[in-house]
Structure formats: structure tokens, C-alpha cells
């Protein structure tokens, strides 16, 4: 009996360690909502998405952006919350405008430029009068025509405040914040999302700081917003550094290639280092490792001695759950075996 207990304890500890090792760290949730300031009046506004599809409840992208796959003829609704974070009343315009993805960036069209998606989008109000610290909700409705062609469209729900040109203001001063829209149209199930990390290499920036760059290829059928972090191991005398966050703002349309950049400290030794880079978009996550040495000359690339990709589709919580289930099953089998032996 004591031997069985020892095995139970050992396996349960292994299950806990396995789950803890693959679960994401606290605080790695949805991206925060920015709050630009209107320079004309010191006013600040913020906007955030309140709804996500049931199928995307655990997808951090869907908590921040309107991300969905719909069939032609469908209608979806989402609510956004606009807040006046200043101490004075303000008038806020709310509207939909076009966006595109080009050269690895989600690009906002100027002013109220329209596209096919914004033509399908309507809001239950276009003007808000918000008192100091007041919050209001706006319902967004997207009606996709029955004859809409398959493909993904992009746009933004904007909340804007500012001072227009008049007798006392020769220049319009505007501030706006928005919630991105990624709406894919097509019959059947949603196209898969995936990417590959095709190359990782170190560089030395013009200001002398080390950088690690990774070439990313969107191999799936949906746009991706890439984020991630780099850790360095096995430096001189066992030195470790990081994690360092990748620069945000890398967005890839299906089939696109782009680079993710991780800026580092200028005081970091040249190496060699073992570099571990993990990149993700929503629930899709991939990791690659390489042995790298940073160059000494600014503006040049360094050496890569080895590179090993660790690709995987399962979200880390799923891996944790499966690992714990497998180890629990082993516990039960071992217990049954030991009882039979007695």
C-alpha cells in the first residue's frame, strides 16, 4: 500500500509539472486598448470590444478585434464600449472605415475611406455626447450580401474626437482609437490559420543594439497578428537573458512574408548564444531554436550555427490538459496493477 501511494504521489507531481510547464504565463491575455490623446484639448478616449463568437472565447485576438468567418447572407452583431477618460465632456464620432494589409502591417485608410466591408457595416449611433469619465456602448451590425465573393475583408470601427477647422482653428486636430475588423466570407468551415518561421538570424542595429530577426510565412487562409518573445541561454559562463518581446505591429495576409524583430540591450555580449524564439497569433504558436552570434559591426548580420524549428498547432492549454489526462490515466492503471498484485 505504501508503495502504491509513493507511485501515486510521483505521477501526480509529474502531471502538475507537465501542465505548469506548458500553460501560458499570467497576463498574456488580449492586447490592451490604446488611448490616444487629442493634442488640441488634452482629451483622452478609449474603445474596446465587448463580444466574441462562442467558438473564439479562448482566442486572445477575438477578445480585442472583430474576427469572424461567416457565410454569404449572414448577419453578425458586436458591441464596442467607448469611454471618455478625461475630466471634461466631449463629443465623439463613431464610424467604420477601410483598412488593408500591406508589407507586413495592418494599414488604416485615411479619414472615412470606405470599402466593401464598411458598406456592409452599420452602427446604432454615430455621435456620442460623453460626460467626464462616462462610458457608452455602440452596437455594430455587419450584414453580408448573399452574393458576396469569398475572401477576407479588413476595416476599423473608429471612435474620434477633436477640433474641426473654423474661424479660430486653421488646422483640424483629431484623435481616434479603433477596433480592427477581420471578416472572412465563404461557405463551409473557416480556412485554417498557420505560419512558419523560415529563418532566424542576429543583426546589429545602427545604434549598436543587438537584434534578432525572424522571417515569417503565413501559410494559412486567415490574416495573422504576430507577437512573441525571445530568450537567450548558454552564454558565456552560463549567462541567460530575456525574455525580450518582439516588436508589435507585424500583420500578415494569407501567403505573405514578413520579418518579426526583437530588439535587445546594447550591453548584451556577442555570444554565441542559444536563442529560443516563440511567436504566436491567437491560438497558433510556433517555436524555433538556433545557436547565434551577434556581429560587431552596426548594420550587419551575425552567424547562425544551428537552427531547429519546433512547430505545433495545439494551443498550450490544450496540450496541458492532454498531458494531465494521460498522466492521470497512468496513475489509475498503476493503481489497478498494484491492487491485483496484492
N, C-alpha and C positions, 0 to 999 in steps of 0.2 A: 504493500500500500504506500509506504513511504517513497519507494522508487517511482511509482506512478505519479505521485504528487510532484516529485522532482522534475519528471518529464513534462507534466502539465505546466509548471511554472516556467520552465525553459522555453517551451514553444509559445506560450502566451507573451513572454518578453520579446521573443523574436518577431511575433506578429505586430506588437506595438512599435518596435524599432523599424520594421519594414514600412508600416503605414506612416510613421513620422518622417521617415526619410524621403518619401515621395509626395507628401502633402505640401501644397504651396504655403509659403510663409504668410503670417497675418499681415493684412494691409495691402496685399496685392490684388485689390479689387478693381472696380471700374475706374477709368480715368476721371480725375476731378474736372469740375466745370470752371472754366476761366471767367474772370470778371473784369473785362477791360474798363478803363476809366475814360470818361468824356473830358478831355482837357479844357473844354470851354467853361464848364461849370463845376468840375470836381465831382461829377455824379458817377455812381457805380451801379451796374446792373449785373444780374447773373441769370442763367437759364439752365434747366436740367430736365431730362426725360423722366417721366413717371411710370411709363408702361413698357413691358417687353412681352413678346409672344411666349405662350406657355412652354413651347419647345426650346426656348432660349433662356430659361430662367437662370441657368448657371453660366451663361456666356457673358463675360465682362464687357464685350463690345456692345451687346444688345442692351446693357444697362445704361450705356452712355449715348448710343446712337440708334436711330431707327434703322434696324437691319432686318430684312424680311425677304422671303420668297413667296410670291403669290401667282395664282393662275390668272390668265386674262379674264376680265369680267368681275374680278374680286374687289371688295372694299375693305380697307383696314382703318382703324382709328387709333391714335396715340395722343396722350396728353403731355404737354410741357408746362413747366412751372417757371414763371418769371418773377424775380424778386428785385425790389428797389432797396439796395443795401446802403443807401445814403441817408442823410438826416434831413433831406428836403424832398418835397413832392416832385414828381417828374411824369412827363408824357412819354409813353413807349409805343413805337410801331412794331407790329409783328407781321412777318410776311415770309413767303417761300421764295428762294432764288436758286439759280442754277449753280452747279459745280461740275468739275471734271477731274480726272486723274491723269497727270502727265509728268514724266520724268521723275517718278517715284514720290510725287506729292499730291495730296488732295488739294485742288486749286479752286478757290472761291471766285465765281464770276463777279464782275463789278456791279455795284448797286443792286437793282432789282431785275437783272437779266433773267429771262425765262428759258425754260427748255421743256421737253416733253413731260418730265416728272412734275415740274411745278404747275403745268397745265392740268394735271390730274389732282393737284393738292388744293384743298380749301381749308380755311381756319374759321372758327366760330366767332372770332373777333379780330379786328386788325389794329385796334387802338386801345391802349390801357392808360388809365389815369391812376397812378400809384402814389399813395402817401408814403411818408418816410417809413422804411422797413416793412412795407406792405408786400404781400405776395398774391399773385393771381395765376389762375390756370387757364390754358388755351387748348382747345381740342382741335387736333389736326386730322383731317379725313383725306384719304388717298383712294380715289376711285379709278381703277384700271379699266380702260375700254376693252370690250370683248375682242376687238380686232388688233390689240396691242401686240407688236412683234416681240419675240423672245429676246432677252438680254437684260443687263443690269444698268440702272439709271442712278444718277447722283444729284443731290441737291442739299440745301440747308434751310432749316427753319430759323430765321433771324429775329432777335429782339434788338431794336435800335432806338437810341435816344441821342439828342444833340440839338445844335442850334443851326437853323437854316439861314441862308443869305437874306438880308433885309437892309433897311436903311442904316442900321447900326453895326451889321456884321457883313463884311465883304467876302468872307470865306466861311463856307459851311464846315462846322466842327461836329463830326459824328462819331459815335462809339456803338459797336454792336457785338453781340455774342450769339452763338448759334448751336444748334443740334444737327449733326450731319444725317443725311438720309442715304441708305444703300438699299435700293429696291430692285430685286431681281424678278423678272417676269418670265413665266414659262409653264408648260403643262407638266404634270407629274411631280416627282420629288425634286428637292433642291440640289443643284450641282455641288459636288464636293469641294471643300476648301483644303488646300495643301500648298506647301512650298518646299524648296530645297535650299540648303546652304551650300553653294557650289564652290566657294573659295574663301579662305580666311588668311589674312596677311597683316603684318605690322607695318606702320609707317611713322615718320617723324614730321609733325606739322611745322609750318613756317615759324611759329613762335617757340619751337623747341619741345613742345609736349609730345609724348608718345600717343599713338592712336592704334586701335585695331579696327580693321575694316573687313566686312564680310559681304560677298556678292550673294544676293538672294534672288531666286527664280520662283515666281508664282506659277505653280503647276496645276492649280485647281481652276474652278469655274466661278469663283467669287473674289471680289476685291479683299485685300488684306491690309490691316494696320499693324505694322511690326513694332514690337517693343522687346526688351530683354536686358540681359546683364552679362558681364564678363568677370570671371575670377581667374587669378594667376597663382600658380603653385610651383613648387620645386625650383625656386630661385636660388641665388647664392646663399649658402648656409641654411637652406630650407625656408627661405623667405617666402611669404604669401602676401597677396594684395587683392583688394576688392571686397565685395563685388562692385563693379563700376557699371552704371546704367548706360544703355545705348541712347544716342540722341533720338528724341521722338520726332515724328513727322514723316516717317517713311511709309508710304501707302502705295500698294501695287495693284494695278488692274490685272485681270486674268492674262497670263502669258508674259507679263512684264518682268524685266530685270532691273534691279537697283542695288545700291550699297547701303548697308547699315554701318554707322560709325560709332565707336566707343572711345570718347576722349579720356585720356589718363593724366596722371600727375607728371609734371616735367622732371621731378626728382626721382622718378622710378628708374632703377638700374636697367641697363640694356638687356640683360638676360644672359643665357637662354632661360625661358620660362615655359611651363606647361600652361597653355591657355584653354579655358573651358568657356565656350560661348553658348548661351541658351537664348533662343529667340522664339517669340510666340505671337500669334494673332488669335484672339478669342480663346478657343479651346484647342487650337492646333499648336503644338510645341515641338521644336527640334533642337538638338544639342550637337555641337561639334567640338572636338579637341585637337589641338595642334601644339607642337613644340616650336616656339618663335623666338627670334632675337631682334630687338629694335635697332634700326640704323642710327648712326651717329650724326649723319648729315641731314639737316632740315629739308623737307620736301622730297625725301627718298623713301623707298620701300626696303624692309628688312627681310631676313631669311625665315623660311618655314621648313623645318626639318622633317616633320611628320604631321599628318592630318587624318583624323578618324571621325567620321560622322556617326552620330547615334540618332537615327530617325525614329520617330514614333508618333502614332496618331491618337492614342488614347489620352484624354485629359488626365492629369495627375491624380485627381480624386478618384477616378475610376480605377486606375492602377492600384492605388492604396486599398480600395475596397476589395478588389480581386485578390490581392496579396493576403489581406487579412482573412478572407474566406478560405483560401487554400490552406493557410496555416492552421485555422480553426478546424478544418476537416481533418488535417493530420493529427491534431490533438485528440479528436474523437476516435479515429482509427487506432491510435496508440493506446488509448484508454481501454477500448474493447479488446485489443490483443492481450494486454496485461491481465485483464479480468479473466479471460479464457485460460491463460497460462496458470492462474491460481486455481 
